[in-house]
Amino acid sequence: MSAAQGSAARHERIMAAAEEIKALGEAAESRAPYAVNQATIGTWLDAMGYDNERFRRGEAPPSMAQVWTMPGLGRKRPPEDPLSRMTELLTEEGYAAVLGTNCEQTYERYLRVGEEVRVTSALESVVGPKRTAMGEGYFVTSRNTWYVDHPDGSTEKVATMLFRVLKFVPRER
């Protein structure tokens, strides 16, 4: 098999895996280990050097959506997490380096103290191979959606985030 054929076969494996993962839709779900709480909001405000009385009285800054569901130390993402699955596959295919490239967030409303948040994850897209200043790689975009479930059984979407990384082979210098 020529190098070009090997490269084409690798690309086909990557894209086939991406389509399988995308077909699963919102394949991973994580629940926040703690309800939205004033202590965490206050700590976040202090760490960011930001103060707003609104957020000292029961509402969380919208940009904290991800804080409630991050795995943190000792916890792991679910094994079906689409971004993890895709980046692991790319690592196995030789694209071992990673660089976060951009993040787009949309907030539907502020979270309130006492609400319990969950997040779902889906693979949005895989594009490549692309030659970049860092090296050749694939851009992998995941979509996270945060929800609050209400006592009446309804579910409300409160935030979304598109997160894109570049998985690449470092360019030789």
C-alpha positions as CSV (number, residue, x, y, z in Angstrom):
1,M,0.0,0.0,0.0
2,S,1.4,3.4,-1.0
3,A,1.6,6.3,1.5
4,A,-1.3,8.0,-0.3
5,Q,-3.4,4.9,-0.1
6,G,-2.6,4.5,3.6
7,S,-3.5,8.1,4.2
8,A,-6.8,7.7,2.3
9,A,-7.6,4.6,4.3
10,R,-6.8,6.3,7.6
11,H,-9.1,9.2,6.6
12,E,-11.9,6.8,5.7
13,R,-11.6,5.1,9.1
14,I,-11.7,8.4,10.9
15,M,-14.7,9.8,9.0
16,A,-16.6,6.5,9.3
17,A,-16.0,6.5,13.1
18,A,-17.1,10.2,13.2
19,E,-20.4,9.3,11.5
20,E,-21.0,6.4,13.9
21,I,-20.5,8.7,16.9
22,K,-22.6,11.5,15.4
23,A,-25.4,9.1,14.7
24,L,-25.7,8.5,18.5
25,G,-26.9,12.1,19.0
26,E,-26.8,13.2,22.6
27,A,-24.9,10.1,23.6
28,A,-23.4,11.2,26.9
29,E,-25.2,12.7,29.9
30,S,-23.7,13.9,33.2
31,R,-25.6,15.2,36.2
32,A,-24.1,17.9,38.4
33,P,-23.0,16.4,41.7
34,Y,-24.4,19.4,43.6
35,A,-27.3,21.7,43.0
36,V,-26.5,25.3,42.0
37,N,-25.4,26.9,45.3
38,Q,-24.5,30.3,46.6
39,A,-21.1,29.2,48.1
40,T,-19.8,28.0,44.7
41,I,-21.2,31.2,43.0
42,G,-19.4,33.3,45.6
43,T,-16.1,31.4,45.2
44,W,-16.3,31.7,41.4
45,L,-17.0,35.5,41.6
46,D,-14.0,35.9,43.9
47,A,-11.7,33.9,41.7
48,M,-12.8,35.9,38.7
49,G,-12.4,39.2,40.5
50,Y,-16.0,40.0,39.5
51,D,-18.8,41.3,41.7
52,N,-22.4,41.9,40.9
53,E,-25.0,42.0,43.6
54,R,-27.4,40.1,41.4
55,F,-25.1,37.0,41.7
56,R,-24.8,37.4,45.5
57,R,-28.6,36.9,45.8
58,G,-29.5,33.6,44.2
59,E,-28.6,33.7,40.5
60,A,-25.5,32.3,38.9
61,P,-23.6,34.1,36.2
62,P,-24.5,32.5,32.8
63,S,-20.9,31.7,32.1
64,M,-20.9,29.3,35.0
65,A,-23.1,26.8,33.2
66,Q,-20.1,24.5,32.6
67,V,-18.9,24.8,36.2
68,W,-21.7,22.7,37.6
69,T,-21.1,19.6,35.5
70,M,-17.3,19.6,35.0
71,P,-15.9,16.2,36.1
72,G,-13.2,17.7,38.3
73,L,-10.6,15.7,40.1
74,G,-11.4,12.0,40.7
75,R,-14.4,11.9,38.4
76,K,-14.4,11.0,34.8
77,R,-16.5,11.7,31.7
78,P,-18.9,8.9,30.8
79,P,-17.3,6.3,28.6
80,E,-19.8,7.2,25.8
81,D,-18.7,10.9,25.8
82,P,-18.5,11.7,22.0
83,L,-15.6,14.2,22.3
84,S,-13.5,11.7,24.3
85,R,-14.3,8.9,21.9
86,M,-13.3,10.9,18.9
87,T,-10.1,12.3,20.3
88,E,-9.1,8.9,21.5
89,L,-9.6,7.5,18.0
90,L,-7.6,10.3,16.5
91,T,-4.8,9.7,19.0
92,E,-4.8,6.0,17.9
93,E,-4.5,7.2,14.3
94,G,-1.4,9.2,15.1
95,Y,-3.0,12.6,15.8
96,A,-1.7,12.8,19.4
97,A,-1.4,16.5,20.0
98,V,-4.4,18.6,21.0
99,L,-5.2,22.3,20.9
100,G,-8.4,24.0,22.0
101,T,-9.3,26.4,19.2
102,N,-12.6,28.0,20.1
103,C,-15.8,27.9,22.1
104,E,-19.2,29.3,21.3
105,Q,-21.7,29.6,24.2
106,T,-25.4,30.5,24.2
107,Y,-27.3,31.2,27.4
108,E,-31.0,30.8,27.5
109,R,-31.4,32.1,31.1
110,Y,-29.6,32.5,34.4
111,L,-29.5,29.5,36.7
112,R,-30.9,29.8,40.2
113,V,-29.7,28.5,43.5
114,G,-31.3,25.1,44.2
115,E,-31.6,24.0,40.6
116,E,-30.1,20.7,39.5
117,V,-28.3,20.8,36.2
118,R,-27.4,18.1,33.7
119,V,-25.5,18.2,30.5
120,T,-25.7,16.1,27.3
121,S,-22.9,15.8,24.8
122,A,-22.9,15.1,21.1
123,L,-20.4,15.1,18.3
124,E,-21.2,18.0,16.0
125,S,-18.6,17.6,13.3
126,V,-15.1,16.4,12.3
127,V,-13.3,18.3,9.5
128,G,-10.0,17.4,8.0
129,P,-7.4,16.7,7.4
130,K,-6.3,20.3,7.4
131,R,-2.8,21.7,7.3
132,T,-2.3,24.3,10.0
133,A,0.7,26.2,11.4
134,M,0.7,23.6,14.2
135,G,0.6,20.6,11.9
136,E,-1.8,18.4,10.0
137,G,-5.0,17.5,11.8
138,Y,-8.7,17.3,12.3
139,F,-11.0,19.9,13.8
140,V,-13.4,18.1,16.2
141,T,-16.5,20.0,17.4
142,S,-18.7,18.8,20.2
143,R,-22.0,20.3,21.3
144,N,-22.9,20.4,25.0
145,T,-26.4,21.2,26.1
146,W,-27.3,22.0,29.7
147,Y,-30.8,21.3,31.1
148,V,-32.8,21.8,34.2
149,D,-35.5,19.2,35.0
150,H,-38.6,20.7,36.7
151,P,-40.7,19.0,39.4
152,D,-43.7,18.9,36.9
153,G,-41.6,16.6,34.6
154,S,-40.8,19.3,32.1
155,T,-37.2,19.9,30.9
156,E,-35.8,23.3,30.1
157,K,-32.7,24.0,28.0
158,V,-30.6,26.6,29.8
159,A,-27.3,26.8,27.8
160,T,-25.4,25.3,24.9
161,M,-21.7,25.3,24.0
162,L,-19.9,24.3,20.8
163,F,-16.4,23.4,21.7
164,R,-13.8,22.8,19.0
165,V,-10.3,21.2,19.3
166,L,-7.6,20.5,16.8
167,K,-6.2,17.0,17.0
168,F,-3.0,17.1,15.1
169,V,0.5,15.7,14.3
170,P,2.9,18.4,15.3
171,R,4.7,20.0,12.4
172,E,8.4,19.2,12.3
173,R,10.5,22.3,12.9
